Amino acid sequence: MLKPRREKPGSSFLTRFVRIFGLLMTTLYIGLGIFIIVVGKETVNLNMSSEFRYILGGVMILYGIFRFIKVYQNNTKRDRNRYEE
């Protein structure tokens, strides 16, 4: 006998909030990394050497990319699990 097809359940507010917050934080980390690398000493006084700015900016960009991958994997895995069975 055929099993009834499961419909996608409505996402709760908390689930949607966590997804949006994860994407927002990813964007924030990447944007802040780019800002730290690009900004000059004349514009904003960060009191850092240029080498440290490049390292810190690069680490923040890499961490933002890592977080994006994790958020994407969690969201797609959750969606795939809903339709199994």
N, C-alpha and C positions, 0 to 999 in steps of 0.2 A: 504494500500500500504506500502511496506517495505521502511524504510528510508535507504539511502545509508550509508554504514559503514564509519565511520570517520577514517582516517589514522592518525597516530601519527605525529603531525606537527614537523618540524625540530626545534631543540632547538637552541635558539639564543646564541650568544657568552656570553652575560651578564648572562643568566640563568645558563649556564654551569659554568661560573666563580664563581657565588654565591654559587653553590653547592660544588664546589671544595674548595673554600675558607672556607666554613663552616666546611667541613671535616678536612681541614688543621688546623684550629683553635682548633677544638676538640682534634686532636692529639697533638697539641702544649700544651694545658692546661694539658692534662693527663701526657704527657712526662715531663713537667716542675714540676708537682706535685711529680712525682716519683723521679725526680732528686733532688728536695729539701729534700725529706725524706731520700734518700739513701746516698747523698754526706756527707762525713765526714768533720770535721773542719780542718783536715790536708790537704785535697785536695783543698777545696775552702773556703776562710774565708767569711762566710755570716754574721757574727756578730749577730747571733740569738741564743737564748737558744734552746736546743733540743726539749723541749715541744712546743715552738712556731713553730719550723720547721715542726714537725709532724702535728700540727693543720693546718698550712698554706698549707702544701702539701696535706693533706686530703681534705681540702676545694677546692683546685684547681682540684683534681681528681674528686670529686663529681660534680663540676661545668662543667668539661669536659664531664662527663657522661650525665649530664642534657642537655648540648648543643647538644650532639650526638642524644639524643632522640628527641629533637625539630627539628633538621635538618632532621632526618629520617622521622618524621611524616610529615613535610612540603613537602618533596620530594614525599612520597608515596601518600599523599592527592592530590597533584598537578597532579600526573600521573593518579589517579583514576578519577579525575574530567574531564580529557581529553577524557575519553572513555564513559562517561555517555551520555545519550540522545539517 
